[in-house]
């Protein structure tokens, strides 16, 4: 008897707001001491550890690098991938028949993962098509947050990566890079209310499209900033969960000597307060701080 699950999927699009006029900001006119050369890690399918049947193929060869490749081989039009790590958090992704293998992060770190591919049978019910168990010991705990994946796609030739190099050029340290990227994005990307109202399940950000159109929803803001910072060798987590009652996306970054800094919004020369690229672009800073407080209104559900 095949396993049958009912999937209820949420979309990270509930972060509406009106654009607020922000203080003028210009990229510092200096050459920093920090190396701003982009480093875009490239996931590989080595083929040394492949789990498969006639419906799905999972390449686990580079699991110690923090990712797996998954490809659906059947013909069902509605297919879900679920990955559950040692923290028992289950991540659900949409995959499609005929698509090339895609990259999925092992966000839970070391431990045992359950990976399952499910085919739709009716309405929101899915039957297990293939499953495997994977024991993971990461080479480095930061790797899942430096590689690209299905939600945070980027590569060396992207316009966003070139922009990151420019924004990082004046920086002397990682904190300055974060500040420059953050300030650029909240002043140049507008919240797309129409897209937020029409976005459907399975939506994935396209960071270069966001730069071209200069607009996006919360997933777009967070994915763009995450991709740029990862390419600048700064471990960055795109986090999805609840900001109050809104299903939403934001970021956290890891700074050497400081650790993971969650939900930054501004840097006053001494300390950071909450950073959420979407709310920062659409809400006055004082109002945002009042709403968020010490982070009590943020509840992280998933990390990509």
N, C-alpha and C positions, 0 to 999 in steps of 0.2 A: 504494500500500500504506500504510494508516494506521500511524502510530507506535504501538507497543504497549509499555506499561510495567507492571512489577509493583511495586505499592506495599506497603511494610511500614511500618505506622504505629505509633508509640509514644504512650502516654498519660502525661501528667504527673501520675501519681497514686502514685508509689512512695515517698512520704515519710511513712511511718507513725511514730507516736510516742505516748507517753502524756503526758497533760496534767500539767504541773509547776506547783506552787504558786509564784506569782511575788510579788515584793515589792509592797506596796501602791503605787498610783500615782494621783494626782489631777491633773486638768487645772489648770495654774497659774491662780490667781484674780487676773488682771490683764488690762488691755487693751493689746495690743501696738501697736507703731508701724507694723507692716507691713500693707499693704492685703490683707484676707482675702476680698475680693469674688471669688466663683468666676468663672472664664472657661472656658466649655465651647465649644471650637471645633466648628463644625458642618460636616461634609463635604458638598460639593455636587456634583450631576451637572449640569455646565454644558452638556453636549452639543456642545461645540465640537471634540472629538476622540474620536469613537466608532469602535471597531473591532468588527465583528460578522459573523456568518453566521446561518444558521437555527437554530443550536444554542446560541450564546452571544453575549453583548454585554459589551464592556469599555469603560467610559467613562474615558478617560485625560486628560480635560480639565484636571484639577487635579493632575496628577502633580508639578508643581513644589512643590505643598503637601505632598507626601509620601504620597499615597495614590491608589488607583484603585478604581472601582466595578466589580464583576463580577456578572453574572446568567446563570444557566443557563436556556435557553429550551426545551430538549428534554424528554423524558419518562422518561429513564433514572433509576432509583431510587438509583444509586450513582455519584456524580460527584466528581471531585477537581480542585482548582485547584492548579497549581504556578507559583511565581514564583521566578526565579533572577536575582540581581543581579550586579553586577560583582565581588563577592567570591566568586562561584561557589557560594554557599550556596543550596540549593534548599528553599523553604518549601512544604509541602503542606497544603492546607486541604480541608475537606469542604464542598460546596455541594449544594443540593437543588433538584429540579424544583419549580416553582411559587413558590419563595421570591422576595421582593423583592431588588433589587440590594443587595449588602453591600459593606462597606468593607474594603480590605486594604492594609496599610502597605508602603511601599517602604523597608524597613529597612536596605538596603545603602547608602543614600546616593546620591550622584551616580554616573552610569554607565549602561550598557545593561542592560535587563532583558528576559528571555525570559518570556512569560506564556502558559501553556497550560491549556486545559480538557480533561479526560479523562473518557470514559464507560467504565463497567465492561462488560467483555464476558464474563468468567467468573472465578470465584474472585477472586484478587487481581490480575488482568490488566486493564489499561485501554487504550483506544484514543484517540488524539488527536481531539478534536472541533473545536477551534479554537485557533489560536495567533497571537501577534503579538509584535513586538519594539518596545521602547520606550526612547528615549533620554531620560534624566532629568537635569535640573539643578535642584536644590532651591533655593527662595527662601531657606531657612534650614535648616541641618543638623539642628536640633532638632525640626522640624515633625512628622516621623513619630512622635515620642515625646511629642507634645502632643495630637494628634487621637485620637478614639476609633477603634476598628477592630473586626473580628469577635471578637477575643479579649478586648479591653478596651472593652466597650460602656458608655457613660455619656452622659447629657444633663442639661441644667440642672435638670429637675424631679425628679431622682433623690434618694432619701433619703440616699444616700451622699455626694452633693455638698453637701447641707445639713449633714451631719455634718462634712464637711471644713471648711466655713466656721466651724463652732463650734470645731473643734480648732485651727484656724489663728488664731482671734481673739486669744489671748494672745501670739502670736509677734511677735518683733521682726525676725526674718530667716527665710530659707528653712530653715536648719538646725533651728530650733526647730519649724517646721511638720512637718518630717520626723520629728523626735523625738516630737512629740505624736501624730501619726497612727500611728506605729509602736507606741508604748506603748499606745495605745487598742486597736489590733487584736490584739496578742499577749495582752492581758488579757481581751478580750471575745469572741473567736472561738475555738471549740474545733475540734480536728482531727476530721474525720468519718471514722472508720475504716470504717464500713459502706459509705459512698459510695466510698471509695478501693478497696474490694474488688469493687465492682460497676460502676464507671464504664466506659463503652464508648467506642470510637473516635468522634471528632467532638464530644466533650463541650466545652461552652462555658460559662464562668462567668456567673452572674447576680448582680451585686454587691448589689442590693437584697434578693434572696433570702438571700444570705449574712448580711446585717445582720439580717434578720427571724428567721432560724433560729439565728443565732449559731454556725454551724458551717460547715465546708467542707474541701476538700482543698487541696493546695499551689497549684493554679491559681487557686482562689478567693481565698486569702490574697493572692497576688501581684497578681491583677487588681483586687481591691478597693483595695489600697494604691496601685497604679499610677493608677487612675481618680481617686482623691481628690487625689493629688499633681499630676496633669496639670491638674485643674480649678483648682488653686492656682498655675498657671503655672510649675510645676517640671517640666522635662523628665525623664521617667521611663521606663526600659526594663524591660519584663517579660521576663526571660530564662529560657529553658528549656534544660535540659541534664542533666548528671549531677552529683549530689552523692554522691561515692563510687560505689556501684553502683546507686543509686536514680535513676530518671528523675524530674526534679523541676523546680520553678519558683521563682524568686526575683526580686529587683529591684535595679536600680542607678539612682542619681539624679545629675543634674547640678546643681552648686551654683556660682553665680557666684563667681569668684575662686579656686575650688578645682578645678573640672573634674568629670569623671565619677568618682563615688565608688561603688565596686563592693562589693556584698555587705555592707552595714552591719548591725551588730547592736546596738551601744549607743554612746552618746556620753558621755564622761566630763568634758566641759567643754573638752577640748583636742583629742582625736582620736576617730575612730570605729573600731570593729572590726566584723567581719562581720555584716550584717543579712540575715536570711532569715526573713520573717514566720512561716512554718510551723514551722521548727525552733526558732525563738525561743520560740514558744508551747508547744512540746511537749518541750523539752529544757533542762535546767539550763544556765545561761550558761557555767560553767566547763567542763562536758562538751562543749558546742558548740564552744568555742574550741579545746579539745584535739583534737577530731575534725577541725575545718576547718583549723587551723593558719594559714598565710598564704594560704589560698585554693587550695592544691594539690588539694584534693578536689573542687573545683568546675570543671566543664568546660562552658562555654556552647556550645550548638549553634545555638539560634535566639533572635532578639530580636524582640519584638512591641511 
